[in-house]
Amino acid sequence: MLSKVVFASFCAFVLAGCTAKTTTLVKPQLVDRPELIVPQTQPVTQSDIKWIVLTADNYDSKMKQLGSPTLFAVNAQGYRNLSVNVAELRKYIQQQNAVIEAYKTYYKNEQPQQK
């Protein structure tokens, strides 16, 4: 019986402790942005490519010169498409560089807001 009274008293104290109101004051603080560190990209370096054009007139001499070649061929439209794709890739890279520069400028030049 005594243990039931002690247990009930303990539960009452625990529950009473949960009803105590405490207020927490949250005070926001302005902090400086960390410095944006974006590594400088290295320019793309490409090796020279020697193109060999095969025609009906030079086919035999070029095949002897090449030995046992593996040929990749494109027609005129395929060559145009290849050059357009390279130009699109160059444009995309330039746009990404502009975005990176905009982020750098934004984070370096903007002053924190003052109240």
C-alpha positions as CSV (number, residue, x, y, z in Angstrom):
1,M,0.0,0.0,0.0
2,L,2.8,2.4,0.9
3,S,4.5,1.7,-2.4
4,K,1.3,2.6,-4.3
5,V,1.2,5.9,-2.4
6,V,4.8,6.6,-3.1
7,F,4.4,5.7,-6.8
8,A,1.3,7.9,-7.1
9,S,3.1,10.8,-5.4
10,F,6.1,10.3,-7.8
11,C,3.8,10.3,-10.8
12,A,2.0,13.5,-9.6
13,F,5.4,15.3,-9.2
14,V,6.5,14.2,-12.6
15,L,3.3,15.3,-14.3
16,A,3.3,18.6,-12.3
17,G,6.8,19.2,-13.6
18,C,5.7,18.9,-17.2
19,T,3.1,21.6,-16.7
20,A,5.5,24.2,-15.6
21,K,5.7,26.9,-18.2
22,T,9.1,28.1,-19.3
23,T,9.7,30.7,-22.0
24,T,12.7,30.6,-24.2
25,L,13.7,33.7,-25.9
26,V,15.2,33.2,-29.3
27,K,17.3,36.1,-30.4
28,P,18.5,36.0,-34.0
29,Q,22.0,37.1,-34.8
30,L,23.3,38.4,-38.0
31,V,26.4,36.5,-39.1
32,D,28.7,37.2,-42.0
33,R,28.5,34.8,-44.9
34,P,31.5,32.6,-45.3
35,E,33.7,33.4,-48.1
36,L,32.8,31.7,-51.3
37,I,35.7,29.6,-52.5
38,V,35.2,28.4,-56.0
39,P,38.3,26.9,-57.7
40,Q,39.3,28.5,-61.0
41,T,38.7,26.0,-63.8
42,Q,41.5,25.0,-66.0
43,P,41.0,25.7,-69.7
44,V,40.5,22.7,-71.9
45,T,43.5,21.7,-73.9
46,Q,43.1,19.5,-76.9
47,S,45.5,17.7,-79.0
48,D,45.8,18.3,-82.7
49,I,43.9,15.9,-84.9
50,K,45.1,15.1,-88.4
51,W,42.1,14.7,-90.7
52,I,42.5,12.5,-93.8
53,V,40.0,12.9,-96.6
54,L,39.4,9.8,-98.7
55,T,38.2,10.2,-102.2
56,A,37.9,7.8,-105.1
57,D,41.1,9.3,-106.5
58,N,43.3,8.9,-103.4
59,Y,41.8,5.9,-101.8
60,D,44.5,3.3,-102.7
61,S,47.4,5.5,-101.8
62,K,45.9,6.7,-98.5
63,M,45.0,3.1,-97.5
64,K,48.6,2.0,-98.1
65,Q,49.8,4.9,-96.0
66,L,47.5,4.1,-93.1
67,G,48.2,0.4,-92.9
68,S,45.1,-1.3,-91.3
69,P,43.0,1.7,-90.4
70,T,39.7,2.0,-88.6
71,L,37.5,4.5,-90.4
72,F,35.0,6.9,-88.9
73,A,33.0,8.7,-91.5
74,V,30.3,11.4,-91.5
75,N,28.5,13.0,-94.4
76,A,28.2,16.7,-94.9
77,Q,25.2,17.0,-92.6
78,G,26.9,15.0,-89.9
79,Y,29.9,17.2,-90.0
80,R,27.7,20.3,-89.7
81,N,25.9,18.7,-86.8
82,L,29.2,17.9,-85.1
83,S,30.4,21.5,-85.4
84,V,27.0,22.8,-84.1
85,N,27.3,20.4,-81.1
86,V,30.7,21.7,-80.3
87,A,29.4,25.3,-80.5
88,E,26.5,24.5,-78.2
89,L,28.9,22.9,-75.7
90,R,31.1,26.1,-75.8
91,K,28.0,28.2,-75.2
92,Y,26.9,26.1,-72.3
93,I,30.4,26.4,-70.7
94,Q,30.3,30.2,-71.1
95,Q,26.9,30.3,-69.5
96,Q,28.1,28.3,-66.5
97,N,31.1,30.5,-66.1
98,A,28.8,33.5,-66.1
99,V,26.7,31.9,-63.3
100,I,29.7,31.2,-61.2
101,E,30.9,34.8,-61.7
102,A,27.5,36.1,-60.6
103,Y,27.6,34.0,-57.4
104,K,31.1,35.3,-56.7
105,T,30.1,38.9,-57.2
106,Y,26.9,38.4,-55.1
107,Y,28.7,36.9,-52.1
108,K,31.7,39.2,-52.2
109,N,30.0,42.6,-52.7
110,E,26.7,42.4,-50.8
111,Q,26.8,44.0,-47.4
112,P,24.8,42.4,-44.6
113,Q,21.4,44.1,-43.9
114,Q,21.4,46.4,-40.9
115,K,18.3,46.9,-38.6
